[in-house]
């Protein structure tokens, strides 16, 4: 079994921070699978041209090339049905699709406003111009202006997490007693921030912080052991 995963790296190659690749890394761990990871950077477009597009994650599984974290999760469940399911029965997938859409439309942009300048600072110098140009076009403002408004935007971001908060008050994970791909989708966004920024996103007593800590401990602390570009001094808000 030969799997290869192309994974976004900072200037320090050990720091892997893509929220979409983290979804896949956790999905592989859930399945009990391992992959050789290939460090990739934003301007390394030619390296993954074989995939027919220019973004990670890209998974190569015994010659099959799969792109996009959702497609990869579907592939893993279809190819390895004897291993723990990521998505559950087909009729249950609509709920996970909703979580994905909510995360991509609300959580990722909300976290992005908090950390975008920090992400720029950790990039390899050959990626910095590309990142600044594309993200400033996305936000309609300079990275510095976005960062200057982060404190003001933080309460609204925390409020936007109420659907997650309301769910994990009554169960340990979005998947119920055990996590599934819905948890990995949302947790990966927080792991993006954890690996690339010292900024605290959650109050220490927020139920979301407790869920994040449970997720950090999964798979023998896979996410907790990940290299971080910045180390925070914010105590329980940024677990070690």
Residue, then its C-alpha position, 0 to 999 in steps of 0.5 A: x500500500x503506497x500513499x503519497x500526500x502533497x502537504x503545504x509547508x511554511x518556510x520551515x518545512x516542518x510546519x504544515x498548516x493547510x486546513x484542507x490537508x489537515x482534514x486529510x491527515x486526520x482522515x488517514x489516521x482515522x482509517x489507520x493509514x499512513x502516507x508519505x508526505x511531500x512538502x509543497x509551497x504555493x508557488x510550486x504549481x508545476x510539482x502537482x501539475x500531474x493532478x490537473x489543478x494547482x492546489x493541495x491536498x493531492x493524494x496519490x494512492x497506488x497510481x490513483x490521483x485524488x484532489x480535494x479533501x472531500x473527494x479524498x474522504x469519499x475515496x478512502x471510505x470506498x477503497x477501504x470499507x473494512x476500516x472505520x468509516x469517515x462519512x457513515x452511511x450514504x444517507x448520513x452524508x448530507x449532514x457532513x456536507x452541511x458542516x463542510x459548507x458551514x466551515x468553508x463559508x463561516x469558520x475558515x473566513x473568520x479564522x482567516x481574518x484573525x491570522x492572515x498576516x501571521x500566515x504571511x510571516x511564516x511563508x517561504x520568501x518565494x511564496x510571500x508575494x503570491x500570498x499577499x496578492x491573492x489574499x489582499x484581492x480576496x479581502x479587499x484590503x491590505x494584510x496589515x489592515x485586515x490584521x488591525x481589525x482582528x480584535x474588533x472582529x473576534x467577538x463576531x467570530x466567536x459568536x459564529x461558532x454557536x452551531x458547533x458549541x450547541x452541538x458539542x455541549x451534549x456530545x463529545x464530538x460532532x460525530x457523536x461519541x466518536x469523531x467522524x469527518x465532520x469533526x476533522x473538517x472543523x478542527x482542521x481550521x483551528x489546527x491551521x491557526x494553531x500551527x501558523x499563528x500565536x493568536x488566541x481564538x477561543x475563551x478558555x471556558x468555551x466548550x469549543x476549546x474543550x472539543x478542540x483539546x479532545x481533538x488535539x489528543x486524537x490518534x496519540x496526539x497527532x495534531x498536538x505534536x505538529x510543529x508550530x511556527x509561533x509559540x503562544x503565551x496565552x495559556x489554556x487558550x492555546x494548548x501545547 
